Amino acid sequence: MPTPVLRLVRFAGRLLLALAAVATLVVVFLALIALTNGAGSGLAAWLTTLGAGTVLALWRGRHSTWPTRLVPFLPVVIAAALTATVCIPIVPTARRYPPALAFVSTQHWNLTTGSRVAVYHYPPADPGPRHPVPFVYLHGGPVRGISVQDHRFLQLLARRGYDVYAYEQAGGGRSDLLTMDQYTISRSVRDLAAFVDRLDKGKVDILGFSGGGVVLTRALADPGVAARLHRAIIAEPGPADGPTARITGHKGRASARGLAPAPTGPRSTHVPRYAVAFGLMRLGLLTPDTGLIGQAEGDNAFTAADLGSDTASAYCARDAHRIPAEDTAQNFSFSPAASLRVQQTVKDSPSIAPLLRRSRTPAMLMIAECSSQVRQWATAVLARDPAIQRTQYMPGVGHHMWNGLDDNNGRAVAVIVAFLQGKPAPLPNYPTRDEIPAFLRDGK
């Protein structure tokens, strides 16, 4: 073999060994991040990895002359530089709250539970009859801000004569953070009861969407909380208890997931620190209270683009190329760690079916045609709650039923108002409890 070729082969072999050494050290670092739960902003894992790499480099170079002894340290230096980026905060570590909205004032209420929540009020704007029962909106998330799109929808209800209140659940939006161990589905239900008490206007009508629908469903299963509710609307709920969360099944008609253009804008997951933190949390290898990043830093870092195809999954496939902007970059707020913590407490909870079967609060269930939710999450509520008086299967919309497209907002308002006023439903009562097996069998 010619000498130049031999040299090239040797160089390539050494390069591959060096790259393998770098990769091995990075993998060791990530494993230590998981084992230490990110202790000390990842520094515990970084120092351990650096120490182990240094010892191995010294061992490899023990028989070499002085200049060549430094060669084994090159992969260690490269790996140390790469992994150090996981340990360095890129955004403020103290909570940076969204600025005030221009079209509605933000109040802050201290609840008896200890939560301090951001509250928004839309007084009746219609010159006609005003409805005496206040209307409360529970947003999805579970721990996120109320989107501008949702605010616009609430304004439509106010124009129909409703006195509309909404609050961002503790840790979301402009509401104060809790310690991570306080984020539980039970706390969310207690906060709801405390909010209605703080409102001090008697019973309320309430709409719970997605994660808010979970809170509302569990509130209906708690007689003490349900006593504060006049009428309840459960829209596109997630799983309300552990047994339901473990159900696997089909979803609604095809959504825009995988069809819509990728979201634009900055992503925290393009930054090594947050890609590692959020990725390992999602895999269950880091706990929500990880020492790698604090709750506030994670909230500050997370962007709308980080939700990826989750946003597209809330729309029908036919709308894939006209998905509206749900929020502004300034108003967007999502707490990934707190949301995972709340969802885990739902998964760990026992069945609420025996308590929900005693519910007496008049209720309505709203299901989207192109729902991205497992259908049994909604039908389980319908089957268990005898006080659900009607179900409205909303055609032509995805999980986010009021989305500003076509007449979707108006149709959602019509369904909600008809139920609250005890008028005939705009849509057929479908599926009924007896129709649940056929509804699931037909893949609706």
WOTARA-V982011 format. One record per backbone hydrogen bond with DSSP energy under -1.0 kcal/mol. CO is the residue of the C=O (numbers start at 1). NH is the residue of the N-H. E is the energy in kcal/mol with one decimal. If there is no record, write none. Layout:
CO/NH/E  CO/NH/E
This chain:
2/6/-2.2  3/7/-2.5  4/8/-2.1  5/9/-2.5  6/10/-2.4  7/11/-2.6  8/12/-2.7  9/13/-2.4  10/14/-2.5  11/15/-2.7  12/16/-2.5  13/17/-2.1  14/18/-2.5  15/19/-2.7  16/20/-2.5  17/21/-2.2  18/22/-2.3  19/23/-2.8  20/24/-2.5  21/25/-2.2  22/26/-2.3  23/27/-2.5  24/28/-2.5  25/29/-2.3  26/30/-2.5  27/31/-2.5  28/32/-2.4  29/33/-2.3  30/34/-2.1  31/35/-2.5  32/36/-2.6  33/38/-2.2  37/291/-2.9  38/42/-1.2  39/44/-1.4  40/43/-1.7  42/46/-2.2  43/47/-3.0  44/48/-1.7  45/49/-2.4  46/50/-2.8  47/51/-2.5  48/52/-2.5  49/53/-2.7  50/54/-2.4  51/55/-2.2  52/56/-2.2  53/57/-2.3  54/58/-2.5  55/59/-2.2  56/60/-2.4  57/61/-1.7  61/64/-1.2  65/69/-1.4  67/70/-1.2  70/73/-1.3  71/74/-1.9  73/77/-2.6  74/78/-2.4  75/79/-2.8  76/80/-2.6  77/81/-2.2  78/82/-2.4  79/83/-2.7  80/84/-1.6  83/86/-1.4  84/87/-1.3  107/119/-3.0  109/117/-2.2  111/114/-1.9  115/111/-3.2  116/176/-2.6  117/109/-2.5  118/168/-2.2  119/107/-2.6  120/166/-2.2  122/164/-2.4  134/205/-2.9  135/165/-3.1  136/207/-2.6  138/209/-2.5  143/335/-2.6  147/151/-2.1  148/152/-2.2  149/153/-1.5  150/154/-2.3  151/155/-1.8  152/156/-1.3  153/157/-1.4  154/158/-2.0  155/159/-1.9  157/162/-1.6  158/125/-2.6  158/161/-1.7  161/131/-2.3  162/164/-1.0  163/135/-2.9  164/122/-3.0  165/137/-2.3  166/120/-3.1  169/172/-2.8  172/175/-2.5  176/171/-1.5  179/182/-2.2  180/183/-1.2  182/184/-1.3  184/188/-1.8  185/189/-1.8  186/190/-2.4  187/191/-2.7  188/192/-1.8  189/193/-2.1  190/194/-2.5  191/195/-2.4  192/196/-2.3  193/197/-2.1  194/198/-2.3  195/199/-2.4  196/200/-1.6  204/230/-3.3  205/136/-2.6  206/233/-2.6  207/138/-3.2  208/235/-2.9  209/212/-2.6  210/214/-1.3  210/238/-1.0  211/215/-1.8  212/216/-2.4  213/217/-2.4  214/218/-2.3  215/219/-1.9  216/220/-2.2  219/222/-1.3  222/226/-3.1  223/227/-1.6  225/228/-2.0  226/229/-1.9  228/204/-1.7  231/206/-2.3  232/364/-2.0  233/208/-2.8  234/366/-2.8  235/210/-2.7  241/245/-2.3  242/246/-1.3  244/247/-1.7  250/375/-2.3  254/317/-1.9  256/259/-2.3  256/260/-2.1  267/270/-1.3  268/271/-2.1  271/275/-2.8  272/276/-2.4  273/277/-2.0  274/278/-2.6  275/279/-1.7  276/280/-2.6  277/281/-2.0  278/282/-2.3  279/283/-1.7  280/285/-2.6  280/286/-1.2  281/284/-1.1  287/290/-1.7  291/41/-1.7  294/298/-2.4  295/299/-2.3  296/300/-2.4  297/301/-2.1  298/302/-2.0  304/307/-1.4  305/308/-1.5  307/310/-2.4  309/313/-2.0  311/314/-1.7  312/256/-1.1  312/315/-1.8  314/400/-1.6  315/256/-2.2  316/319/-1.7  317/320/-1.8  319/322/-2.2  326/149/-2.2  328/332/-2.1  333/145/-2.6  335/339/-2.2  336/340/-2.2  337/341/-2.1  338/342/-2.5  339/343/-2.6  340/344/-2.2  341/345/-1.7  342/346/-1.5  343/347/-2.2  344/348/-1.9  346/349/-1.3  349/242/-1.5  352/356/-2.8  353/357/-2.1  355/358/-1.4  356/359/-1.8  362/232/-2.4  363/389/-3.0  364/234/-3.1  365/392/-2.8  366/236/-2.7  367/394/-3.5  368/371/-1.2  369/253/-3.0  371/252/-2.1  374/377/-1.8  375/378/-1.0  375/379/-2.4  376/380/-1.9  378/382/-2.0  379/383/-2.5  380/384/-1.6  381/385/-2.5  385/388/-1.4  387/363/-2.1  390/365/-2.0  391/430/-1.7  392/367/-2.4  394/369/-2.3  397/370/-2.7  399/401/-1.4  405/408/-2.5  407/411/-2.3  408/412/-2.1  409/413/-2.5  410/414/-2.4  411/415/-2.0  412/416/-2.2  413/417/-3.0  414/418/-2.1  415/419/-1.6  416/420/-2.4  417/421/-2.2  418/423/-2.7  419/422/-1.3  428/430/-1.5  433/436/-1.2  435/439/-2.8  436/440/-2.5  437/441/-2.4  438/442/-2.4  439/444/-1.8  440/443/-1.1
